[in-house]
Amino acid sequence: MTTSTKEHMKNQEQHEMVITTTEMHTGGEPVRIIESGYPVPQGKTILDKIEYLRKNFDHYRKFVILEPHGHFDMYAVLFVPPDDPEADVATIFLHNEGYSTMCGHACISLGRYIVDKGLVQRPITYPETQVNIQVPCGLVKTFVSVQSGDYLKTGPVRFESVPSFAVATDVDIHVEGHGSVTVDVAYGGAFYAFVTVSDLGLDFGTSSIFEINRAATAVTAAAKKAVRLSHPDTPAFLYGTVVVDSRDRPPSTVSTNVCIFADSETDRSPCGSGTSARIALMYHRGHLSLGQSHTFRSGVTGSEFQGRPLKEARVDDKQAVITEIQGQGYYTGRSVLSLEQNDKLGRGFLVR
């Protein structure tokens, strides 16, 4: 046994946890893809597996997401065995508050990663390869741009959402610090409230992200009390609030928004599931027709998604729409996250 091997084994013995990841981002929003070191959850369905992790291994989520290994706005993905025969892979999404039912920005980065790692259960095709990702809210079909040559080169990714729909429109709620505010609520794999930035007395050009975050968090708290949510297949809870530039009038070719989700987490991207929900609202109001493309811009980074309503669908008795969202994910590095014995802070903490 070489000296370097002995040192490596000794180093491993000194650590309670060692988790390896690939780091990506979509529109500036992080996607930490967990590759090894995380417990394999038990359960028949993804929702069962989430509950198993929540009850038995939530300290692993805190270790991966929170400081000192992550930060308040970190986002991560864990692969689990799929129970849908159409799926190439299945994923669980992790954030600062817990686990989410859908994440569009993560699916965009994951599409590239899955093709690059050879995880697709079918031959690679050009100029696009289909990747089926099972997420907690259903099956998401993604389509990865692929170029042939000396080596495989992946690029932009588009995905088709689960059926998205408007839940409630023009709901007046009382928001602490802002008085009476009108909101819409819609579903795009997760439930969101939508409010215009002007109704909050703010402006995307002059207001700070901190001000927008604080106001959106207050809207989420108020909307949770005012709007009853239900879904036949997934847990029904208000995931966050999307602050938008317009609501009652047809928007221009570009819309701006900021999504605040989970425990006041600020999305750097335009937010994939939030964009799906917004498209459902726009279609419901007659602002977009089937096949009509629109650009959605992040008010945080300026990054953009292209989105459109593809075809109508139904969720129980609700009129719904399948949306298509397109964006680009990028690799930013690899990480080995470790926890030394007796390091209490290394287990995870938040700075607010």
Secondary structure by P-SEA (a helix, b strand, c coil): ccaaaaaaaaaaaaccbbbbbbbbbccccccccccccccccccccaaaaaaaaaaccaaaaaaacccccccccccccccccccccccccccccccccccccccaaaaaaaaaaaaaaccccccccccbbbbbbbccccbbbbbbbbbbccbbbbcbbbbbccbbbbcccbbbbbccccccccbbbbbccbbbbbbbccccccccccccaaaaaaaaaaaaaaaaacbbbbbccccccccccccccccccccccccccccccccccccccccaaaaaaaaaaaaaaccccccbbbbbbbccccbbbbbbbcbbbbcccbbbbbbbbbbbbbbcbbbbbbbccccccccccccc
